[in-house]
């Protein structure tokens, strides 16, 4: 049976080789991890953690944690995959993920990392001078909105607003659709349209007047970012250490609101 295809420049798996790797790869990885743990010095944790994290959460819950964690636990390998989809971490082979609380399945263990923050509509003063400022959620339908597509459904995301007990899902439209939050912010700064973003992401632009909040009275508050994983029974020693480090080192108050329990 031929498992590899060789050329003068590369080596690749044949179909048979890919099938063997798919079936034997996970078991081999577990075996190597077990051997690594056995060879560890007493009191030293060895392991590998694979995390799924949305891009917007990285500055608050990943960037402040990785370097100190690696310094403390040099034999724990971290793989951080940036993915804005609602990921099934069990099916896709992750040890844990980071998401907003409402996006996490109820049977998952959730560990709060940050305080609550708002989702806000923002626009540049130049855009608002040309097109006026929306006064009600319905007014957004008459504005150019820099929107994004839900990767799981393929549909354009309806902007969610609330006031008191009333909620709105506004099916906004515009000439630019992008799933990249920094690009939406940049385009909004350039006066291309309104953007719907996590408020901490635009704190500097708001402070300097490059962007202005729109419909602020309708801005919804979300509980914050949470680390989550399947169950306490499945939590490895390496993951336990990472959970403790993330709780300690993550930027807790990212929206001016306390973290809470």
GUKEMI-571413 format. One record per residue (C-alpha): residue number from 1; x, y, z. Coordinates in pm, whole numbers, always signed. Example, Ala and Ser with C-alpha at 12.3 -4.5 7.8 and 13.67 -1.06 7.14 Angstrom:
// residues 2
 kolmi      X      Y      Z
     1  +1230   -450   +780
     2  +1367   -106   +714
END
This chain:
// residues 261
 kolmi      X      Y      Z
     1     +0     +0     +0
     2   +138   +342    -99
     3    +92   +602   +175
     4   +310   +886    +44
     5   +359  +1058   -290
     6   +710  +1196   -338
     7   +840  +1451   -585
     8  +1176  +1625   -597
     9  +1026  +1915   -400
    10   +756  +1776   -175
    11   +602  +1479     +2
    12   +224  +1441    +30
    13    -18  +1179   +154
    14   -205   +953    -85
    15   -578   +889    -30
    16   -485   +577   +167
    17   -236   +778   +371
    18   -496  +1043   +448
    19   -745   +778   +561
    20   -483   +621   +788
    21   -391   +960   +935
    22   -756  +1050   +996
    23   -820   +724  +1182
    24   -489   +684  +1365
    25   -390  +1049  +1410
    26   -600  +1125  +1721
    27   -487   +805  +1896
    28   -124   +880  +1811
    29   -160  +1233  +1945
    30   -305  +1102  +2272
    31    -22   +848  +2302
    32   +245  +1113  +2249
    33    +77  +1342  +2501
    34    +65  +1060  +2756
    35   +434   +982  +2702
    36   +518  +1350  +2744
    37   +328  +1364  +3072
    38   +504  +1053  +3202
    39   +841  +1211  +3124
    40   +759  +1536  +3305
    41   +939  +1628  +3624
    42   +740  +1599  +3949
    43   +504  +1893  +3982
    44   +547  +1999  +3619
    45   +239  +2008  +3396
    46   +273  +1894  +3037
    47     +0  +1918  +2778
    48   -160  +2095  +2486
    49   -459  +2327  +2481
    50   -650  +2414  +2164
    51   -872  +2723  +2190
    52  -1132  +2879  +1960
    53  -1149  +3256  +2008
    54  -1333  +3533  +1818
    55  -1108  +3809  +1688
    56  -1275  +4081  +1893
    57  -1195  +3903  +2221
    58   -822  +3858  +2157
    59   -696  +4191  +2305
    60   -886  +4132  +2629
    61   -871  +3760  +2708
    62   -583  +3612  +2503
    63   -310  +3872  +2444
    64   -268  +3952  +2818
    65   -264  +3583  +2914
    66    -43  +3392  +2670
    67   +304  +3523  +2762
    68   +266  +3499  +3141
    69   +105  +3156  +3109
    70   +387  +3024  +2891
    71   +644  +3164  +3132
    72   +479  +2978  +3418
    73   +411  +2656  +3226
    74   +666  +2619  +2944
    75   +568  +2260  +2870
    76   +204  +2342  +2801
    77   +154  +2416  +2432
    78   -117  +2664  +2331
    79   -291  +2665  +1995
    80   -519  +2967  +1954
    81   -747  +2956  +1649
    82   -918  +3285  +1561
    83  -1268  +3209  +1439
    84  -1578  +3430  +1450
    85  -1817  +3142  +1381
    86  -2028  +2981  +1652
    87  -1801  +2678  +1679
    88  -1897  +2332  +1807
    89  -1580  +2290  +2011
    90  -1640  +1920  +2076
    91  -1699  +1830  +1712
    92  -1406  +2041  +1589
    93  -1155  +1915  +1844
    94  -1110  +2216  +2071
    95  -1044  +2192  +2443
    96  -1219  +2521  +2515
    97  -1351  +2835  +2353
    98  -1425  +3200  +2424
    99  -1759  +3355  +2330
   100  -2032  +3586  +2454
   101  -2242  +3407  +2714
   102  -2559  +3397  +2505
   103  -2375  +3214  +2226
   104  -2265  +2928  +2453
   105  -2469  +2608  +2483
   106  -2627  +2566  +2824
   107  -2461  +2230  +2895
   108  -2113  +2386  +2881
   109  -1916  +2497  +3186
   110  -1877  +2876  +3165
   111  -1608  +3085  +3334
   112  -1651  +3463  +3325
   113  -1344  +3649  +3203
   114  -1467  +4007  +3154
   115  -1735  +4241  +3274
   116  -2039  +4341  +3075
   117  -2015  +4584  +2785
   118  -2241  +4737  +2522
   119  -2290  +4687  +2151
   120  -2311  +5030  +1990
   121  -2390  +5191  +1656
   122  -2123  +5444  +1561
   123  -2061  +5686  +1277
   124  -1809  +5951  +1181
   125  -1906  +6317  +1229
   126  -1857  +6366   +854
   127  -2110  +6092   +772
   128  -2365  +6227  +1019
   129  -2322  +6580   +881
   130  -2407  +6455   +532
   131  -2686  +6209   +614
   132  -2825  +6313   +951
   133  -2838  +6120  +1279
   134  -3087  +5832  +1325
   135  -3331  +5896  +1609
   136  -3509  +5560  +1615
   137  -3400  +5205  +1524
   138  -3621  +5212  +1214
   139  -3422  +5508  +1081
   140  -3126  +5276  +1022
   141  -3311  +5133   +722
   142  -3253  +5464   +543
   143  -2881  +5474   +618
   144  -2569  +5320   +468
   145  -2465  +5050   +714
   146  -2136  +4858   +712
   147  -2268  +4518   +804
   148  -2149  +4160   +833
   149  -2270  +3813   +748
   150  -2341  +3543  +1004
   151  -2095  +3271   +907
   152  -2311  +2987  +1037
   153  -2626  +3085   +842
   154  -2486  +3292   +556
   155  -2743  +3566   +620
   156  -2671  +3933   +686
   157  -2672  +4006  +1058
   158  -2968  +4210  +1181
   159  -2853  +4475  +1427
   160  -2999  +4411  +1771
   161  -3116  +4707  +1979
   162  -3322  +4737  +2294
   163  -3488  +4991  +2518
   164  -3670  +4891  +2833
   165  -3855  +4570  +2756
   166  -3870  +4629  +2383
   167  -3623  +4473  +2140
   168  -3547  +4542  +1774
   169  -3371  +4336  +1507
   170  -3310  +4580  +1224
   171  -3229  +4423   +882
   172  -2981  +4693   +781
   173  -2817  +4707   +438
   174  -2521  +4879   +281
   175  -2262  +4864     +8
   176  -1993  +4689   +215
   177  -2022  +4358   +399
   178  -1724  +4234   +602
   179  -1675  +3999   +896
   180  -1364  +4192  +1007
   181  -1441  +4425  +1297
   182  -1127  +4643  +1258
   183  -1216  +4702   +893
   184  -1572  +4803   +985
   185  -1433  +5050  +1236
   186  -1185  +5191   +984
   187  -1452  +5235   +716
   188  -1684  +5403   +964
   189  -1402  +5644  +1058
   190  -1365  +5728   +689
   191  -1732  +5828   +675
   192  -1846  +5536   +460
   193  -2140  +5448   +683
   194  -2258  +5340  +1026
   195  -2109  +5038  +1204
   196  -2234  +4811  +1483
   197  -1948  +4712  +1712
   198  -1840  +4606  +2058
   199  -1801  +4936  +2244
   200  -1452  +4871  +2391
   201  -1315  +4827  +2038
   202  -1393  +5191  +1956
   203  -1312  +5346  +2296
   204  -1019  +5546  +2157
   205  -1209  +5669  +1851
   206  -1501  +5779  +2069
   207  -1273  +5954  +2315
   208  -1096  +6145  +2036
   209  -1419  +6232  +1851
   210  -1335  +6034  +1538
   211  -1655  +5835  +1591
   212  -1982  +5923  +1761
   213  -2235  +5691  +1925
   214  -2570  +5676  +1749
   215  -2895  +5557  +1913
   216  -2707  +5525  +2241
   217  -3029  +5488  +2440
   218  -3096  +5168  +2244
   219  -2752  +5009  +2292
   220  -2787  +4655  +2433
   221  -2562  +4533  +2714
   222  -2411  +4184  +2693
   223  -2273  +3996  +2996
   224  -1917  +3977  +2865
   225  -1674  +3716  +2735
   226  -1668  +3370  +2890
   227  -1428  +3079  +2860
   228  -1622  +2755  +2816
   229  -1553  +2382  +2788
   230  -1760  +2060  +2785
   231  -1755  +1950  +3151
   232  -1547  +1957  +3465
   233  -1491  +1582  +3433
   234  -1308  +1637  +3103
   235  -1091  +1927  +3216
   236   -722  +1836  +3187
   237   -456  +1963  +3431
   238   -325  +2194  +3158
   239   -670  +2340  +3096
   240   -725  +2391  +3469
   241   -408  +2596  +3482
   242   -512  +2802  +3179
   243   -857  +2870  +3325
   244   -696  +2999  +3646
   245   -451  +3216  +3451
   246   -724  +3361  +3227
   247   -941  +3449  +3528
   248   -645  +3628  +3682
   249   -490  +3801  +3380
   250   -775  +3884  +3139
   251   -877  +4251  +3113
   252  -1177  +4236  +3343
   253  -1347  +4574  +3298
   254  -1343  +4637  +2925
   255  -1665  +4834  +2900
   256  -1659  +5040  +3215
   257  -1883  +4785  +3386
   258  -1772  +4553  +3670
   259  -1698  +4190  +3596
   260  -1930  +4044  +3858
   261  -1934  +3676  +3964
END
